[in-house]
């Protein structure tokens, strides 16, 4: 049997070794990555959390004419508005309480190279105006300063939400969207590229065996079937975590079913408390038999009960994707943190 990916053309192979996968969707991503890398055009990368957006940004930089310059990465979703402004543009001494010295911002540090703005969908409208100016004029001022600085920087942005929907909701500026979206790269979720799972598992087995001084180099056929059937809400990052877990726990040289978490084998849902299939099936049957306006056994309107179940499951999923960071999850859900905290308490998820 020829090695995986042996039938790929040079242009459709992964652009950097860290990117794994040879399905047709990923081949298209590789081709587009190589074509856009040599230009100075802004690139907008779309994809769910855990699909590898940062790897594509890294590949574009490494293949570009700016590869000798810096690649500066900023996670826009990890900082509040004031901290992010200072992080991006820098500040001068005395600009705000605690600014005891001048600070160089990320745009200044990225001069001659590339800046990668991850989770740009989480930026405020105020900061979007300032980002638009940098994109248009290649100039900015540090916070608290009047001196204008120039920057020769290539822009790559990434979003785990559809920015077109955010434009329609008027939470993301349309002019900034079009400035960023010169070239768009869509990364498929892992559930849409299941044929790449064996290759990914083999890669992570090798990587974590070396890192942990182990020798787990094989995988059980039944274990692979279960992994290919699972829906992977956390995408490649989730798969990577489970393979690392299996390597650490393995007694022999094989990844077996027993080493997979219960959520993959179908024995349970995540410990965070999502809606169980049987419970949801029973609720659905009750609605079909009695109608949405009927009352349940506890006197609760069935329509309200369905809404609560779905909302609870949505909150569970978003909290998982945001690593249980409530500020990030609230932003993703479009509610304030206090509202999310109350709902977590109401649904018994606050622990």
C-alpha positions in Angstrom: 0.0 0.0 0.0 1.5 3.4 -1.0 2.1 5.9 1.8 -0.7 8.2 2.7 -0.7 11.3 0.5 1.7 9.8 -2.1 -0.7 10.7 -5.0 -0.6 14.4 -4.1 0.9 16.9 -6.5 3.6 19.3 -5.0 1.0 22.1 -5.0 -1.6 20.1 -3.1 0.7 18.8 -0.4 0.6 20.4 3.1 2.6 23.7 2.9 4.3 23.1 6.3 5.0 19.7 8.0 2.8 20.6 11.0 -0.3 20.5 8.9 -1.7 17.0 8.5 -4.4 15.8 6.0 -4.7 14.8 2.4 -8.5 15.0 1.7 -9.7 17.0 -1.3 -11.0 19.8 0.9 -7.6 20.2 2.6 -5.8 20.0 -0.8 -7.8 23.0 -2.0 -6.7 24.8 1.2 -3.1 24.0 0.5 -3.3 25.2 -3.1 -4.9 28.5 -2.1 -2.4 29.0 0.8 0.5 28.6 -1.6 -1.0 31.0 -4.2 -1.8 33.7 -1.8 1.4 33.5 0.2 3.6 35.2 -2.3 1.4 38.3 -2.4 0.9 41.0 0.1 -2.9 40.7 0.1 -4.8 40.5 3.3 -6.2 37.0 4.1 -9.2 36.1 6.2 -9.3 32.5 7.5 -12.6 31.1 8.6 -13.0 27.9 10.6 -14.4 26.4 13.8 -12.3 26.4 17.0 -9.6 23.7 16.7 -9.4 23.5 12.9 -5.9 24.8 12.7 -6.3 28.5 11.6 -3.0 29.5 13.2 -1.2 26.8 11.3 -2.4 28.2 8.0 -1.4 31.7 9.0 2.0 30.4 9.9 2.3 28.6 6.5 1.4 31.8 4.7 4.1 33.7 6.5 6.7 31.0 6.0 6.1 30.8 2.3 5.9 34.6 1.8 8.6 37.1 0.8 8.3 38.4 4.4 9.5 35.1 6.0 12.7 36.7 7.3 10.5 39.3 9.1 8.5 38.6 12.3 5.2 36.8 12.6 3.3 38.5 15.4 0.2 36.7 16.7 -2.5 38.4 18.7 -5.5 36.5 20.2 -8.1 39.3 20.1 -10.6 37.2 22.2 -8.3 36.9 25.1 -8.1 40.6 26.1 -10.7 43.3 26.9 -11.0 46.4 24.7 -8.5 48.6 26.6 -5.8 46.0 27.0 -6.2 44.9 23.4 -5.8 48.5 22.2 -2.6 48.9 24.1 -1.4 45.5 23.0 -2.0 46.3 19.3 -0.9 50.0 19.1 1.4 50.4 22.1 1.2 53.3 24.6 3.2 56.1 26.0 4.1 56.8 29.6 1.2 58.3 31.4 -1.4 57.3 28.8 -3.5 55.6 31.6 -3.1 54.4 35.2 -0.3 52.0 35.3 1.4 53.1 32.1 4.8 53.8 33.8 6.8 53.5 30.6 6.5 53.6 26.8 5.5 50.3 25.3 5.9 49.0 21.7 2.7 47.6 20.2 2.2 44.6 18.1 1.8 46.5 14.8 5.1 48.3 15.5 6.8 44.9 16.3 5.4 43.3 13.1 7.0 45.9 10.8 8.5 44.2 7.8 6.6 41.0 8.6 3.1 39.6 9.2 0.5 40.2 11.9 -2.0 37.5 12.6 -5.2 38.7 14.4 -7.0 35.6 15.7 -10.6 35.7 16.8 -11.0 39.2 15.2 -14.8 38.7 15.4 -14.5 39.5 19.1 -13.1 43.0 18.6 -15.3 46.0 19.5 -16.7 48.5 16.9 -14.3 51.1 18.5 -11.2 49.0 17.8 -12.5 48.0 14.4 -12.4 51.7 13.3 -8.7 51.8 14.4 -7.9 48.6 12.6 -9.5 49.9 9.4 -7.3 52.9 9.5 -4.1 50.7 9.8 -5.3 48.6 6.9 -6.1 51.6 4.7 -3.3 54.0 5.6 -0.6 51.7 7.2 -0.3 54.2 10.0 -1.4 54.5 13.7 -0.6 56.3 16.9 0.3 54.7 20.2 -2.3 55.2 23.0 -1.9 58.6 24.5 0.4 59.9 21.7 0.0 62.2 18.8 3.0 61.1 16.8 2.0 59.0 13.8 3.9 55.8 13.1 4.1 53.9 9.8 4.0 50.1 9.5 4.8 47.8 6.6 2.8 44.8 7.7 1.0 42.0 6.0 -2.5 41.3 7.6 -3.9 37.8 8.3 -7.1 37.6 10.3 -9.1 34.6 11.6 -12.6 34.1 12.8 -14.5 31.2 14.3 -17.8 32.9 13.4 -19.2 33.9 10.0 -18.3 37.6 9.7 -21.0 38.2 7.1 -23.6 37.3 9.7 -21.9 39.7 12.2 -22.0 42.4 9.5 -25.7 41.9 9.1 -26.2 42.0 12.9 -24.2 45.3 12.8 -21.6 44.0 15.3 -18.8 44.0 12.7 -18.0 46.8 10.3 -18.7 46.0 6.7 -15.8 48.2 5.4 -13.4 46.4 7.7 -14.8 43.0 6.5 -14.1 43.8 2.9 -10.6 45.2 3.7 -9.7 41.9 5.4 -11.5 39.6 3.0 -9.3 40.1 0.0 -8.7 36.3 0.0 -10.8 34.0 2.1 -9.7 30.5 3.2 -12.3 28.2 4.6 -11.0 25.4 6.9 -13.4 22.4 7.0 -14.3 20.9 10.4 -12.9 17.5 11.3 -16.3 15.8 10.9 -16.2 16.8 7.2 -12.7 15.3 6.7 -13.0 12.0 8.5 -10.7 10.3 6.0 -7.9 12.3 7.5 -8.4 10.9 11.0 -6.1 7.9 10.6 -3.3 10.1 9.3 -3.8 12.6 12.1 -3.9 9.9 14.8 -0.7 8.3 13.4 1.0 11.7 13.5 0.0 12.5 17.1 0.9 9.0 18.3 4.4 9.5 17.0 4.7 13.1 18.4 3.4 12.2 21.9 5.3 8.9 22.1 8.6 10.8 21.5 7.5 13.6 24.0 6.7 11.0 26.7 9.4 8.4 26.0 6.7 5.9 25.0 6.3 3.6 22.0 2.6 3.7 21.2 2.7 3.3 17.4 -0.4 1.2 16.5 -4.1 1.7 16.8 -6.9 -0.9 17.2 -9.3 -1.1 14.3 -12.3 -0.8 16.6 -10.8 2.3 18.2 -10.3 3.9 14.8 -13.9 3.2 13.8 -15.2 4.9 16.9 -13.0 7.9 16.3 -14.2 8.2 12.7 -17.8 8.0 13.9 -17.5 10.6 16.6 -18.6 14.2 15.7 -15.6 16.1 17.0 -17.0 19.4 18.3 -13.5 20.4 19.3 -12.1 19.4 15.9 -8.3 18.5 15.5 -7.5 20.0 18.8 -9.9 17.7 20.6 -8.5 14.7 18.7 -4.9 15.7 19.6 -5.8 15.9 23.3 -7.4 12.4 23.2 -4.4 10.9 21.5 -2.0 12.4 24.0 -4.2 11.1 26.8 -4.1 7.6 25.2 -0.3 7.6 24.9 0.1 8.6 28.5 -2.3 5.9 29.8 -1.2 3.1 27.5 0.5 0.0 28.9 1.5 -1.4 25.5 2.2 -0.1 22.0 -1.4 0.1 20.8 -4.2 2.7 21.1 -7.2 0.6 22.1 -10.9 1.4 22.8 -10.2 1.3 26.5 -7.9 4.3 26.2 -10.5 6.5 24.5 -12.7 8.8 26.6 -16.3 7.7 27.2 -17.6 10.6 25.0 -15.9 9.0 22.0 -16.9 5.4 22.7 -20.6 6.5 23.2 -20.8 5.4 26.8 -21.6 8.9 28.0 -21.8 12.6 27.2 -19.2 15.1 28.4 -19.0 15.5 32.2 -20.1 19.1 31.8 -23.7 17.9 31.6 -25.0 18.0 28.0 -28.5 16.7 27.2 -28.4 12.9 27.0 -29.8 11.3 23.9 -32.4 9.2 25.8 -33.6 12.3 27.7 -34.0 14.3 24.5 -35.7 11.4 22.7 -38.2 11.1 25.6 -38.9 14.9 25.5 -39.3 14.7 21.7 -41.8 11.9 22.0 -43.7 13.8 24.7 -44.0 16.9 22.4 -45.1 14.8 19.4 -47.8 13.1 21.5 -49.1 16.1 23.4 -48.0 19.2 21.5 -45.7 22.1 22.4 -48.4 24.0 24.4 -49.1 21.1 26.7 -47.8 20.9 30.3 -45.2 18.4 31.4 -45.3 16.3 34.5 -43.9 19.1 36.6 -46.4 21.6 35.3 -43.8 23.3 33.0 -44.9 24.3 29.5 -43.4 21.8 27.0 -42.3 24.6 24.7 -40.4 26.3 27.5 -38.9 23.0 28.5 -37.6 22.3 24.9 -36.1 25.8 24.8 -34.4 25.3 28.1 -33.0 22.0 27.1 -31.6 23.4 23.8 -30.3 26.5 25.5 -28.5 24.3 28.1 -26.9 22.2 25.5 -25.8 25.2 23.5 -24.2 26.7 26.6 -22.5 23.5 27.4 -21.0 23.3 23.9 -19.8 26.9 23.9 -18.3 26.6 27.3 -16.4 23.5 26.2 -15.1 25.3 23.1 -14.0 28.3 25.2 -12.2 26.1 27.7 -14.8 27.1 30.4 -13.7 30.8 30.3 -17.0 32.6 31.0 -15.9 35.9 29.5 -15.1 34.3 26.1 -18.2 32.1 26.2 -20.5 35.1 27.0 -19.0 37.0 24.0 -19.6 34.0 21.7 -23.2 33.7 22.9 -23.9 37.4 22.6 -24.8 37.9 26.2 -23.1 39.7 29.1 -21.1 37.7 31.6 -23.6 38.2 34.4 -26.4 36.7 32.3 -24.2 33.7 31.4 -23.2 33.2 35.1 -26.9 33.2 36.1 -27.8 30.7 33.4 -24.9 28.4 34.4 -26.2 28.5 38.0 -29.8 27.9 36.9 -28.8 24.9 34.8 -26.5 23.4 37.5 -23.4 24.0 35.4 -21.7 26.6 37.6 -19.2 24.0 39.0 
